[in-house]
Amino acid sequence: MDFAFSEEQEELRQTVRRFLEDKSPSSEVRRLMETTEGYDEGVWKQMAQELGLQSLHLPEAHGGQGFTFVELGIVLEEMGRVLLCAPYFSTVVLAADAIMNAGTDEEQAALLPGIASGETIAALAFTEPNGRWDAAGITMEATKQGDNYVLDGTKMFVIDGHTANLIVVVARTPGTTGEDGISFFTVEGDARGLTRTPLATMDQTRKQAKLEFSGVEAKPLGAPGEGWAALSKTLDQAAVGLSNEMVGGAQRVLDMSVEYAKVRVQFGRPIGSFQAIKHKCADMLLEVESAKSAAYYAAWAAAEDNDELPVVASLAKAYCSDAYFHAAAENIQIHGGIGFTWEHDAHLYFKRAKSSEILLGDATYHRELLAQRIGI
């Protein structure tokens, strides 16, 4: 693997950073948090048409640009840096990867071009009210009815599920348990019998919804009953993408802390000159840089479809979750009284850090998963 980004990759980073700094200042983040949709349709179109971000790592045969997960990781890192409010993670990371992992060439040709052009907002519905992230947590059954299937049940914590016009649903064939019988299906966002309810969550920069299925007709995606391998790979790729997003946020709160420590004066000296603050910033720097190493290596493994992907995905998710949450908490401490106020952005990053820590399984869950995967 390369241990540094190429000139083209750095140019991609700078281009995306300039765009996001212009389109996603904290004032815009706060405005979109208060809306039901949680994103700006005009900015979403610009992301697709001017920068091609939705098509970045999709196959060229299906309207994509054919880049790798490394480039996708760079984009996600920059989005995490500004807390971008947009259905990008749900559409491009979760749903698109699920379609590529589970779908046939014909199914990919039908579904991916809409995502690449920005016309399709997609969501992956796999978690249920039990809150589990493993195969045993999937209890929704899909009953065969003619050439299609009928879904009944509830999906919870579906990222951007209330605004998506394409829902990729994970269910199981009747009479199966565990990893057997896992299947993928596609449902239109306005399908009859589907009720979508936005959830009031702690972190409103990333919208979630409750989806209730009552006799909803669904089309199979891939071979019914043989979807566990595709789901497992999709969740590993999502963990890698989320890890890269988290290091972007972690770097931003570190920068905020250092900047404030230079200008905040106490007892006639900048607080950054005090040993206690120096140690906090040094510890944050060590954790953030270590998190970057883990996230970047995981992105390389995903790009190469390396056999190490399951291991490094859990490793990166566990470490980056802890690093981001710790850095966000320390950022509030360094800012003192103003860090606790609603007017300051520190709490926005703290909430995103906490929600990202839990999403796809917390650090404890991934450490256990890592131990299982390496045979401990």
Secondary structure, 3 states (H helix, E strand, C coil): CCCCCCHHHHHHHHHHHHHHHHHCCHHHHHHHHCCCCCCCHHHHHHHHHCCCCCCCCCCHHHCCCCCCHHHHHHHHHHHHHHCCCCCHHHHHHHHHHHHHHHCCHHHHHHHHHHHHHCCCCEEEECCCCCCCCCHHHCCCEEEEECCEEEEEEEEEEEECCCCCCEEEEEEECCCCCCCCCEEEEEEECCCCCEEEEECCCCCCCCCEEEEEEEEEEEEEECCCCCCHHHHHHHHHHHHHHHHHHHHHHHHHHHHHHHHHHHHCEECCEEHHHCHHHHHHHHHHHHHHHHHHHHHHHHHHHHHCCCCCHHHHHHHHHHHHHHHHHHHHHHHHHHHHHHHHCCCCCHHHHHHHHHHHHHCCCCHHHHHHHHHHHCCC
